[in-house]
Amino acid sequence: MGDALARVEARLRTTLGEPDARAAVTFLGTDRMEVLRFVDGDIVRYVTLGMSAQPMADPTAVLADPVKGPRAELVLSVRAGLADTDKVLRPLAVLAASPQVEGVIVAPGASLDLGEPLWPGAPFSSVLVAESGGLVEDLELDDPMDPVRFLPLLPMTPNEAAWKRVKGAQELQERWLSHGTDLRDPLRASVPLD
């Protein structure tokens, strides 16, 4: 699977340029997870590398398929210099390891909750998983493997996460859009939810 991860990293370099930093985290019983940092002007992008090494398995399946199944990497984009966002590396690695550790399938519309701030002082402890295909195109792998999807993560305040549980991901995204919410602002307040 190292070849697939090399192809994932090549896709990231082609799309985002050279990473200016990388960190690796290994959790007991999981593969190594890396987080690469790319700087593009005033935007910093943190991208996982390693989550796609194995397909995500249905937690109700008796036996996980070692080849077929959805594959993904996570992408978080924030404005640089406003908060200590580099501390998000370990939390992102935790989220990337969640399919192996908890047997979850990370897909668009899902909420991922850390139970602690994404970085020190962050008003967010959870993220909404958005649709792939925008910033980094999906990467096709050899049959019968599913393509690797690069899923953007949108930080949510606790109020937004609660509202999303009731109203759904689409409603929250429409609320953000209608209020012109800057989802890359690492210090932003919750969108009005009346």
Solvent accessible surface area in square Angstrom, and as a share of the most:
residue,aa,sasa,rsa
1,M,94,0.42
2,G,54,0.52
3,D,99,0.51
4,A,6,0.05
5,L,43,0.21
6,A,61,0.47
7,R,80,0.29
8,V,1,0.00
9,E,27,0.12
10,A,54,0.42
11,R,64,0.24
12,L,0,0.00
13,R,79,0.29
14,T,117,0.68
15,T,57,0.33
16,L,32,0.16
17,G,33,0.32
18,E,122,0.55
19,P,25,0.16
20,D,81,0.42
21,A,40,0.31
22,R,107,0.39
23,A,31,0.24
24,A,48,0.37
25,V,25,0.14
26,T,93,0.54
27,F,36,0.15
28,L,184,0.91
29,G,80,0.77
30,T,19,0.11
31,D,53,0.28
32,R,140,0.51
33,M,0,0.00
34,E,25,0.11
35,V,1,0.01
36,L,0,0.00
37,R,53,0.19
38,F,3,0.01
39,V,75,0.43
40,D,88,0.46
41,G,69,0.66
42,D,83,0.43
43,I,12,0.06
44,V,11,0.06
45,R,17,0.06
46,Y,1,0.00
47,V,0,0.00
48,T,0,0.00
49,L,10,0.05
50,G,1,0.01
51,M,7,0.03
52,S,1,0.00
53,A,13,0.10
54,Q,83,0.37
55,P,16,0.10
56,M,9,0.04
57,A,31,0.24
58,D,73,0.38
59,P,90,0.57
60,T,117,0.68
61,A,50,0.39
62,V,155,0.89
63,L,157,0.78
64,A,60,0.47
65,D,68,0.35
66,P,110,0.69
67,V,56,0.32
68,K,108,0.46
69,G,15,0.15
70,P,52,0.33
71,R,4,0.02
72,A,2,0.01
73,E,0,0.00
74,L,0,0.00
75,V,6,0.03
76,L,1,0.00
77,S,20,0.13
78,V,1,0.00
79,R,71,0.26
80,A,37,0.29
81,G,80,0.77
82,L,88,0.44
83,A,30,0.23
84,D,70,0.37
85,T,8,0.05
86,D,56,0.29
87,K,117,0.49
88,V,0,0.00
89,L,44,0.22
90,R,138,0.51
91,P,14,0.09
92,L,1,0.01
93,A,0,0.00
94,V,58,0.33
95,L,8,0.04
96,A,1,0.01
97,A,2,0.01
98,S,10,0.06
99,P,17,0.10
100,Q,55,0.25
101,V,91,0.52
102,E,119,0.53
103,G,23,0.22
104,V,50,0.29
105,I,67,0.34
106,V,4,0.02
107,A,40,0.31
108,P,52,0.33
109,G,30,0.29
110,A,31,0.24
111,S,44,0.28
112,L,20,0.10
113,D,93,0.48
114,L,35,0.17
115,G,69,0.66
116,E,99,0.45
117,P,68,0.43
118,L,2,0.01
119,W,5,0.02
120,P,79,0.50
121,G,71,0.68
122,A,10,0.08
123,P,48,0.30
124,F,3,0.01
125,S,26,0.17
126,S,3,0.02
127,V,1,0.01
128,L,1,0.00
129,V,1,0.01
130,A,14,0.11
131,E,127,0.57
132,S,27,0.18
133,G,41,0.39
134,G,66,0.63
135,L,72,0.36
136,V,2,0.01
137,E,122,0.55
138,D,38,0.20
139,L,13,0.07
140,E,117,0.52
141,L,14,0.07
142,D,90,0.47
143,D,135,0.70
144,P,76,0.48
145,M,45,0.20
146,D,44,0.23
147,P,25,0.16
148,V,0,0.00
149,R,98,0.36
150,F,4,0.02
151,L,3,0.02
152,P,34,0.22
153,L,4,0.02
154,L,29,0.14
155,P,4,0.02
156,M,0,0.00
157,T,8,0.05
158,P,85,0.54
159,N,99,0.51
160,E,0,0.00
161,A,7,0.05
162,A,43,0.33
163,W,36,0.13
164,K,25,0.11
165,R,164,0.60
166,V,122,0.70
167,K,105,0.45
168,G,28,0.27
169,A,18,0.14
170,Q,115,0.51
171,E,79,0.35
172,L,0,0.00
173,Q,58,0.26
174,E,85,0.38
175,R,51,0.19
176,W,5,0.02
177,L,148,0.74
178,S,90,0.58
179,H,92,0.41
180,G,65,0.62
181,T,34,0.20
182,D,56,0.29
183,L,41,0.20
184,R,95,0.35
185,D,37,0.19
186,P,1,0.01
187,L,99,0.49
188,R,16,0.06
189,A,84,0.65
190,S,40,0.26
191,V,8,0.04
192,P,71,0.45
193,L,41,0.20
194,D,153,0.79
